[in-house]
Amino acid sequence: MSTNQPVAERQLPPHEPEPLIRTLALARRYHMGKSAVDALRGVELAVQPGAFVALVGPSGSGKSTLLHLIGGLVRPTGGEVWVGGLELGRSTDRQLVVYRRDTLGFIFQSFNLLPIKTAWENVALPMMLAGVPAAQRKRQALAILEQVGLGHRGDHRPAELSGGEQQRVAIARALANRPRLILADEPTGNLDSRTGGEIMALLQRLVRDEGLTLLLVTHDMGVAGYADRIVHLLDGAVQRIEVVAAPRNEARVTGSAPLGAEVREL
């Protein structure tokens, strides 16, 4: 798809609230030799600001592809993906760089911390790319680490931190440039159940207290139970969307509690 076309602006009817994320007949096809694989097929999805949405489904269902399209990491081969008034498929490469820098925070399963950098230096990296002065970077990085419960570990390198602490550093890094949207790909996949519950409680609190929008990929329905909505994908299409009537709450996190969530279908 061409990257030189102007970015379209979409006008919604006055009675329709503007979602932060909207996909319209979104499709992504990959070519593997002579074969074509449809990773996504006509996905229609709207996510309001401040929502916590979990994308679930088996391997190959398209959940990570959808996250990567919303993250501007790959381009659609059909349909549209809008985030905050920007249509990513028709955006230039430069526009996508700015979008990822200023609008998004990414959290990965494998933490992706630089081993030679301290915790605060890892958190400060996105601020360095945004041109924030050095003294301000350190001050803000330490403040964000405090926010995620690691203010006392700022001078430690990743090898000196537990898995849960490393993921908290990764979350702090995702918050560094004050994004509107957090994209998380299996953020508890490398953690034990108790630590994973603590990380999910932290993310849930950040959504509530900071007004963030969180889109999370997981194969674990217990993790999905922390969300407000669960989007089930299968074979590249949305099968159903559920509203979680009683999301798992940080006050109930014990590490050994049942991971089920009460849901009702939309």
Stockholm file with secondary structure:
# STOCKHOLM 1.0

chainA/1-266         MSTNQPVAERQLPPHEPEPLIRTLALARRYHMGKSAVDALRGVELAVQPGAFVALVGPSGSGKSTLLHLIGGLVRPTGGEVWVGGLELGRSTDRQLVVYRRDTLGFIFQSFNLLPIKTAWENVALPMMLAGVPAAQRKRQALAILEQVGLGHRGDHRPAELSGGEQQRVAIARALANRPRLILADEPTGNLDSRTGGEIMALLQRLVRDEGLTLLLVTHDMGVAGYADRIVHLLDGAVQRIEVVAAPRNEARVTGSAPLGAEVREL
#=GR chainA/1-266 SS CCSCSCCCCCCCCTTSCCCSEEEEEEEEEEEETTEEEEEEEEEEEEECTTCEEEEECSTTSSHHHHHHHHTTSSCCSEEEEEETTEEGGGSCHHHHHHHHHHTEEEEETTCCCCTTSCHHHHHHHHHHHTTCCHHHHHHHHHHHHHHTTCGGGTTCCGGGSCHHHHHHHHHHHHTTTCCSEEEEESTTTTSCHHHHHHHHHHHHHHHHHHCCEEEEECSCHHHHTTSSEEEEEETTEEEEEEEEEECCCGGGCCSSSCCCCEEEEC
#=GC SS_cons         CCSCSCCCCCCCCTTSCCCSEEEEEEEEEEEETTEEEEEEEEEEEEECTTCEEEEECSTTSSHHHHHHHHTTSSCCSEEEEEETTEEGGGSCHHHHHHHHHHTEEEEETTCCCCTTSCHHHHHHHHHHHTTCCHHHHHHHHHHHHHHTTCGGGTTCCGGGSCHHHHHHHHHHHHTTTCCSEEEEESTTTTSCHHHHHHHHHHHHHHHHHHCCEEEEECSCHHHHTTSSEEEEEETTEEEEEEEEEECCCGGGCCSSSCCCCEEEEC
//
